[in-house]
Amino acid sequence: MTYFDILLVAIACVSTPLIVAIILDIFYAEKKQVRFSLRRTSLWYLCMFALSFIPTVLLVTNNV
């Protein structure tokens, strides 16, 4: 694997957690009867990004 492959993985791991974070916050806001919050969405995004990007990079760089 090259650094270009890591860059492609990073791009994939940036876009997918963003969509998941927005969907999670919409469902959370509906359930708790609160408004959509950009701050809460950014926290969801941070969690989703960490769960997807860190293990992926560890797996990719482990196989180098």
Beta strands, then each sheet from edge to edge (+ up, - down):
end
